[in-house]
Each structure stands twice: as structure tokens, then as C-alpha cells.
Amino acid sequence: MAVNYDADRALDLMGEAINGELIESIRNFTDPPNAPSTIAKKGVDDPLVDSGTMLRGTTWRIDPGGTGA
């Protein structure tokens, strides 16, 4: 995708792509598996997904001022 030498747009696209990969990593994580007692409590055998807080907590932002904060 062309960004016409717009560094902020290029970095935004990169952040979006990396965030998507992070979400996929969380969803696909399986090792080590949950203990049977954890599966019984959660109702599913998904080590990193319980309430969805981690998945909803991933994001990115471009800091045009360059403060890095």
C-alpha cells in the first residue's frame, strides 16, 4: 500500500499489522495447556483467553511529537 512518503501513515500501518499478529499469537497460544481444573473453571481450554481483557487491551499509537511516552 502506498503511503506517499507519509511516515506517520507508514508507522500506523505497521502498528496495525503488528497488533494483528499479536492478537493472532494470543488466540493461537496452546502450550502449556491448561490444567484440567482450570478448564473446568473456565469452561474452555484456551490458556491466554479467559475474559477477553488481554485481546481487548492490545493497541498501538503513533506519537507524532516523538516523546515516546
Buried (B, 14 or more C-beta within 10 A) or exposed (E): EEEEEEEEBBBBEEBEEEEEEBBEEBEEEEEEEBEEEBBEEBEEEBBEBBEEEEEEEBEBEEEEEEEEE
